[in-house]
Amino acid sequence: MPRATTSLESSGVRDLDRTRRFLTLGVDIGGTNIKASVLDRSGGLISEWARLATPSPATPAAVLQSIDALAAQLPQFERISVGFPGVVKGGTVITAPNLGTRHWSGFKLIDALAGRFGVPVRMLNDAAVHGLGVVEGHCLACVITLGTAIGCALFRNRRLLLHLEFGQHRRADETYDQFIGQAALDAIGPEAWNARVRGSIKTVMELTNCDVLYIGGGNARQITFALPAHMRIVSNTAGVTGGVRLWEPELDELFEGEPNAQRGAPPERSQ
C-alpha cells in the first residue's frame, strides 16, 4: 500500500481544543484521487489534507484499503462522511460509472466503513456533498463538478433536493462524462474543452433554471471564459468539507433504516 501524501492548506487548518469538537473524517472518493481530512463541527479543517491515487482496479476492497491508509495519516475522529462518485441510496452503492459498477453495485459501503472504524458513517453522492459545502442563501442552486467525470446536484434554500446523473446523460453519441470529463480535456486541449464546457453549462441552465450555478471539481480552474454574476467557481475542498452537513437533522430522513448511520453509540468494530 503506497503511503498517503499530505499538503497543508494553512488558511483552513484550525487548532482548537479537542474537547470542544465533534470530529468528522471527510472522504471524497474520486475517479483519479481519494482525498480525506478531519473536520471540526463547523467544517473547518483541523488537519492537513491526505490523498492517494484511486487504485486500479477500484474495487471496494482496494478503496477501503486506501481509506485505511489515509485515516492513518490523520487525527482521530468520531464519525465519517463520504462523497461517492455514483448513485447511492442510504448506505448502499447503486452505480459507480468511473470506479466500476460491476464491482460496486449493491455494496453496503456505510456498513463496511462502520465495521472497519467503529464509528457511525453517512454517505451521499459526491456532487451533493460538494454542494453542501458551498451553497448559500435562499434560492434554487445547482452545483456541477468538473473532474474525471461530471457531477450535478440541486438545492433549494441550502437544502438538498436531488443529485442528477448529468455526466451519464447522453448528447449525440457520447455522455457528458465523455464530452467534458478529464479524458476529453486531455484529448482535445483546453481551448476546445472550454468551448464544450460553455455549451454544457448552457444546457445545465436550461435544464434546471437555477438562480445560482456553482462550478467545482478539480477542472473548474481550467475555465478561461468569463462567467456571468450568477455563476461561481468554488473550491474543490468542498468535496470533503461539505461532509459535516451530512449530520444535520434535516438529512436524517435519508438514512432511515441504516443503523450504522445514526448518532449515538458507535457500532462494534470488526476484528
C-alpha positions in Angstrom: 0.0 0.0 0.0 1.6 3.4 -1.0 1.9 6.0 1.7 -0.6 8.9 1.6 0.8 12.2 0.7 -0.3 15.3 2.5 -0.4 19.0 1.7 -1.1 21.8 4.2 -3.9 24.1 3.4 -2.8 26.6 6.1 -5.7 29.0 5.6 -8.2 26.3 6.5 -6.4 24.3 9.3 -7.7 25.1 12.8 -6.0 24.4 16.1 -8.9 24.0 18.6 -9.3 22.3 21.9 -10.3 18.7 21.0 -12.7 18.5 23.9 -14.9 21.2 22.2 -15.1 19.5 18.8 -17.0 16.6 17.4 -14.6 15.4 14.7 -15.5 14.1 11.3 -13.4 12.2 8.8 -14.4 13.6 5.5 -13.6 11.4 2.5 -14.0 12.3 -1.2 -13.8 9.3 -3.4 -12.9 10.3 -6.9 -12.0 8.6 -10.2 -8.5 9.9 -10.0 -7.8 10.5 -6.3 -9.2 9.8 -2.9 -8.9 12.7 -0.5 -9.5 13.0 3.2 -9.2 15.3 6.1 -10.5 15.7 9.7 -13.0 18.5 10.2 -14.5 20.2 13.2 -18.2 20.6 13.7 -18.4 23.7 11.5 -16.5 22.1 8.6 -13.1 23.7 9.4 -10.0 21.7 8.7 -8.1 20.7 11.8 -5.6 18.6 9.9 -3.6 18.5 6.7 -5.1 17.1 3.6 -4.2 13.5 2.8 -4.6 12.0 -0.7 -3.9 8.8 -2.6 -4.3 7.9 -6.3 -7.5 5.9 -6.7 -6.5 2.3 -7.1 -6.9 0.4 -10.3 -9.0 -1.6 -10.4 -11.0 0.4 -7.9 -12.7 -2.5 -6.2 -14.4 -2.0 -2.8 -11.5 -3.8 -1.1 -8.9 -1.7 -2.7 -10.7 1.6 -2.0 -11.3 0.6 1.7 -7.5 -0.1 2.0 -6.8 3.3 0.6 -9.2 4.9 3.1 -7.4 3.0 5.9 -4.1 4.4 4.7 -5.5 8.0 4.6 -7.0 7.7 8.1 -3.7 6.5 9.5 -2.2 9.9 8.5 -4.9 11.9 10.2 -6.1 12.7 13.8 -8.7 10.5 15.5 -12.3 11.2 14.6 -15.8 10.3 15.9 -17.7 9.8 12.6 -17.2 9.5 8.9 -18.8 11.4 5.9 -18.2 10.1 2.4 -18.8 11.6 -1.0 -19.2 8.8 -3.6 -19.0 9.1 -7.4 -22.2 7.5 -8.4 -25.8 6.8 -7.3 -26.2 5.8 -3.7 -29.3 5.0 -1.6 -28.9 5.1 2.1 -25.8 3.0 2.8 -25.8 1.1 -0.5 -24.0 1.9 -3.8 -26.2 1.6 -6.8 -23.9 2.7 -9.6 -20.2 3.7 -9.8 -19.6 4.5 -13.5 -16.0 5.6 -13.1 -14.9 3.0 -10.5 -16.7 0.1 -12.0 -20.4 -0.5 -11.4 -19.9 -4.3 -11.7 -17.6 -4.1 -8.6 -19.8 -1.8 -6.6 -23.5 -2.3 -7.3 -25.2 -3.4 -4.1 -22.1 -2.9 -1.9 -23.0 -1.6 1.5 -20.3 1.0 2.0 -21.7 2.5 5.2 -21.7 -0.9 6.9 -18.2 -1.7 5.6 -16.7 1.5 6.9 -18.6 1.4 10.2 -17.3 -2.1 10.8 -13.8 -1.1 9.9 -13.5 2.0 12.1 -16.1 1.5 14.8 -17.9 4.9 14.2 -21.1 5.9 12.5 -20.9 6.7 8.8 -23.0 8.7 6.3 -22.7 8.9 2.5 -24.1 10.8 -0.4 -23.2 11.3 -4.0 -20.0 13.4 -4.3 -21.6 16.3 -6.1 -24.3 16.5 -3.4 -21.6 16.6 -0.7 -19.7 19.3 -2.7 -22.9 21.4 -2.8 -23.5 21.1 0.9 -20.1 22.7 1.4 -20.8 25.8 -0.8 -24.4 26.6 -1.4 -25.8 29.6 0.5 -28.8 31.9 0.5 -32.5 31.4 -0.2 -32.6 30.4 -3.9 -32.6 27.4 -6.3 -29.0 26.5 -6.7 -27.2 23.9 -8.9 -23.8 22.5 -8.4 -21.7 20.9 -11.1 -18.3 19.3 -10.6 -15.8 19.0 -13.4 -13.2 16.3 -12.9 -12.6 12.8 -14.0 -16.3 12.8 -14.6 -19.2 15.3 -14.2 -21.3 15.6 -11.1 -24.5 17.6 -10.6 -26.9 18.3 -7.7 -29.8 20.7 -7.0 -30.5 22.6 -3.8 -33.3 24.9 -2.6 -32.6 27.3 0.3 -29.4 25.2 1.1 -31.5 22.0 1.3 -30.5 19.2 -0.9 -33.3 18.3 -3.4 -31.6 15.6 -5.5 -28.5 14.7 -7.4 -28.6 14.4 -11.1 -26.6 11.9 -13.2 -25.8 14.6 -15.7 -22.5 13.1 -16.5 -24.2 9.9 -17.7 -26.8 11.8 -19.7 -26.1 11.3 -23.4 -25.6 14.0 -26.0 -25.4 12.7 -29.6 -23.2 9.5 -29.4 -21.5 10.1 -26.0 -22.1 11.0 -22.4 -21.3 14.3 -20.8 -18.6 12.4 -18.8 -17.0 11.6 -22.2 -17.7 15.0 -23.7 -16.2 17.3 -21.0 -14.5 14.9 -18.5 -10.8 14.6 -17.9 -10.2 12.3 -20.8 -11.8 14.9 -23.2 -9.6 17.7 -21.8 -6.5 15.6 -22.3 -7.6 14.7 -25.8 -8.7 18.0 -27.3 -6.8 20.6 -25.2 -8.0 23.5 -23.1 -9.4 25.8 -25.8 -11.7 23.2 -27.4 -12.6 21.9 -23.9 -13.6 25.3 -22.8 -15.9 25.7 -25.8 -17.6 22.4 -24.9 -17.9 23.4 -21.2 -19.5 26.7 -22.2 -22.2 24.9 -24.2 -22.7 22.3 -21.5 -23.2 25.0 -18.8 -25.9 26.5 -21.1 -27.6 23.1 -21.2 -27.5 22.8 -17.3 -29.1 26.3 -17.0 -31.8 25.4 -19.5 -32.5 22.1 -17.6 -32.6 23.5 -14.1 -33.5 27.2 -14.4 -31.4 27.7 -11.3 -30.8 31.1 -9.7 -27.1 30.4 -8.9 -24.7 27.9 -10.5 -21.7 26.7 -8.5 -18.9 25.2 -10.5 -16.4 23.0 -8.6 -14.2 20.0 -9.1 -10.5 19.8 -10.0 -11.0 21.1 -13.5 -13.1 24.2 -12.6 -9.8 26.1 -12.5 -9.3 25.3 -16.2 -12.2 27.5 -17.2 -10.9 30.5 -19.1 -14.1 32.2 -20.3 -15.9 34.9 -18.3 -18.8 33.8 -16.2 -21.9 35.9 -15.5 -22.6 37.1 -12.0 -24.9 34.2 -11.1 -22.2 31.6 -11.8 -19.3 31.0 -9.4 -16.2 28.8 -9.4 -15.8 27.3 -5.9 -13.0 25.4 -4.2 -12.6 21.7 -4.7 -12.1 21.3 -1.0 -15.9 21.4 -0.5 -16.0 17.8 -1.7 -14.6 17.0 1.8 -15.7 19.9 4.0 -19.3 19.6 2.9 -19.4 16.2 4.7 -20.1 17.8 8.0 -23.5 18.8 6.9 -24.5 15.2 6.3 -25.1 15.1 10.1 -27.6 17.9 10.2 -31.0 16.7 11.4 -32.7 17.7 8.1 -30.8 14.9 6.4 -31.7 12.2 8.9 -34.5 11.0 6.7 -32.1 9.9 4.0 -30.6 7.4 6.4 -33.7 5.9 8.0 -33.2 2.1 8.3 -29.4 2.5 8.4 -28.3 1.6 11.9 -24.7 2.4 11.2 -25.6 6.0 10.1 -27.3 7.0 13.3 -26.0 9.3 16.1 -25.4 7.7 19.4 -23.4 4.6 20.4 -20.9 3.7 17.7 -21.2 0.3 16.0 -19.0 -2.6 17.1 -15.7 -2.5 15.2 -14.8 -5.5 13.1 -11.9 -7.6 14.3 
